[in-house]
Amino acid sequence: MAPGKAKKASEQAPPRLHELESEVMEAVWSLGEANVRAVMDALNERAEKPRAYTTYMTIMARLHQKGVLDRRREGNTDVYVPVLGRDEYITARAQADVEGLVAEYGDVALSHFARQVATLDPERRRALQRLARGS
């Protein structure tokens, strides 16, 4: 990339998460920061079939490699912290996905968005307009 040239949001977007990665991220977002054991305990508490510690350890290491989690060492334990807050992550992913659809399908994608917006109730439509303006 040339100096001074800004990246598109889709180039900066965090990666999509698979189902288990999403569950782990929801737990870490809820906890604020967590080690593998805390995430395992939180998720296995409500799981039909509990997963092994090594499963969570692998998922959290992958999320760190993908740049979604930061990791720091405390004694013998790795503590993970989300790189982005939940809302920031969702916003960045949504922006990248919309940009991708428009880049791939052009006016067809835009016409579908417009039709979808037209079906919303007026209050929701006004709220979306305010969001689009950034106010």
C-alpha positions as CSV (number, residue, x, y, z in Angstrom):
1,M,0.0,0.0,0.0
2,A,1.3,3.5,-0.9
3,P,2.3,5.8,2.0
4,G,-0.5,8.0,3.2
5,K,-3.1,5.9,1.5
6,A,-5.9,4.8,3.9
7,K,-7.0,1.2,4.0
8,K,-10.6,0.4,3.3
9,A,-12.6,-0.7,6.3
10,S,-13.0,-4.2,4.8
11,E,-9.2,-4.5,4.7
12,Q,-9.0,-3.6,8.4
13,A,-12.1,-5.6,9.4
14,P,-11.6,-8.3,12.1
15,P,-12.1,-11.8,10.8
16,R,-15.5,-13.6,10.8
17,L,-15.9,-15.9,13.8
18,H,-17.0,-19.6,13.6
19,E,-19.6,-20.8,16.1
20,L,-17.3,-21.8,18.9
21,E,-15.1,-18.7,18.4
22,S,-18.2,-16.6,18.8
23,E,-19.2,-18.3,22.0
24,V,-15.7,-17.8,23.4
25,M,-15.7,-14.2,22.4
26,E,-19.1,-13.6,24.0
27,A,-17.7,-15.1,27.2
28,V,-14.5,-12.9,27.1
29,W,-16.5,-9.8,26.3
30,S,-18.8,-10.6,29.2
31,L,-15.8,-11.2,31.6
32,G,-13.8,-8.3,30.3
33,E,-10.6,-10.3,30.4
34,A,-10.2,-14.0,31.1
35,N,-8.0,-17.0,31.2
36,V,-8.9,-20.3,29.5
37,R,-10.3,-21.8,32.7
38,A,-12.7,-18.9,33.3
39,V,-14.0,-19.2,29.7
40,M,-14.3,-22.9,30.0
41,D,-16.2,-22.7,33.3
42,A,-18.6,-20.0,31.9
43,L,-19.4,-21.9,28.7
44,N,-19.4,-25.4,30.1
45,E,-21.8,-24.3,32.8
46,R,-24.6,-23.9,30.2
47,A,-23.4,-26.5,27.6
48,E,-25.2,-29.7,26.9
49,K,-21.9,-31.4,26.4
50,P,-19.0,-29.8,28.2
51,R,-15.8,-29.3,26.1
52,A,-12.2,-30.0,27.2
53,Y,-9.8,-27.4,28.5
54,T,-7.6,-28.0,25.5
55,T,-10.4,-27.2,23.1
56,Y,-10.9,-23.7,24.7
57,M,-7.1,-23.2,24.9
58,T,-6.8,-23.9,21.1
59,I,-9.7,-21.6,20.2
60,M,-8.3,-18.8,22.3
61,A,-4.8,-19.2,20.9
62,R,-6.3,-19.0,17.4
63,L,-8.3,-15.9,18.3
64,H,-5.1,-14.4,19.5
65,Q,-3.3,-15.3,16.2
66,K,-6.2,-13.8,14.2
67,G,-5.8,-10.5,16.2
68,V,-9.1,-10.7,17.9
69,L,-7.7,-11.3,21.4
70,D,-4.6,-9.8,23.1
71,R,-2.7,-12.1,25.5
72,R,-0.5,-11.4,28.4
73,R,1.3,-13.8,30.7
74,E,0.6,-13.7,34.5
75,G,2.8,-16.3,36.2
76,N,1.9,-19.6,34.4
77,T,-1.4,-18.3,33.1
78,D,-2.3,-16.5,29.8
79,V,-4.9,-13.8,30.3
80,Y,-6.8,-12.8,27.2
81,V,-8.4,-9.4,26.5
82,P,-10.6,-8.5,23.5
83,V,-8.9,-6.2,21.0
84,L,-12.2,-4.6,20.1
85,G,-15.3,-4.3,22.2
86,R,-18.4,-6.3,21.1
87,D,-20.1,-3.4,19.5
88,E,-16.9,-2.3,17.7
89,Y,-16.4,-5.8,16.4
90,I,-20.0,-6.0,15.1
91,T,-19.8,-2.6,13.5
92,A,-16.5,-3.4,11.7
93,R,-17.8,-6.8,10.5
94,A,-21.1,-5.3,9.3
95,Q,-19.3,-2.5,7.4
96,A,-16.9,-5.0,5.8
97,D,-19.8,-7.4,4.8
98,V,-21.9,-4.6,3.3
99,E,-18.8,-3.2,1.4
100,G,-18.2,-6.7,0.2
101,L,-21.8,-7.2,-1.0
102,V,-21.8,-3.8,-2.8
103,A,-18.4,-4.5,-4.4
104,E,-19.5,-7.9,-5.6
105,Y,-23.1,-7.2,-6.6
106,G,-23.2,-3.4,-7.1
107,D,-26.6,-1.9,-7.7
108,V,-28.4,-5.2,-7.2
109,A,-27.2,-5.3,-3.6
110,L,-28.1,-1.6,-3.1
111,S,-31.6,-2.1,-4.5
112,H,-32.1,-5.0,-2.0
113,F,-30.9,-2.8,0.9
114,A,-33.3,-0.1,-0.3
115,R,-36.2,-2.5,-0.5
116,Q,-35.4,-3.9,3.0
117,V,-35.3,-0.4,4.4
118,A,-38.6,0.5,2.8
119,T,-40.3,-2.4,4.7
120,L,-39.3,-1.0,8.1
121,D,-41.7,0.8,10.3
122,P,-41.2,4.6,10.1
123,E,-39.6,5.0,13.6
124,R,-37.0,2.3,12.8
125,R,-36.3,4.0,9.4
126,R,-35.7,7.3,11.1
127,A,-33.4,5.7,13.7
128,L,-31.4,4.2,10.8
129,Q,-31.2,7.5,9.1
130,R,-29.8,9.1,12.3
131,L,-27.3,6.2,12.5
132,A,-26.2,6.8,8.9
133,R,-25.7,10.5,9.6
134,G,-23.7,9.6,12.7
135,S,-26.0,11.6,15.0
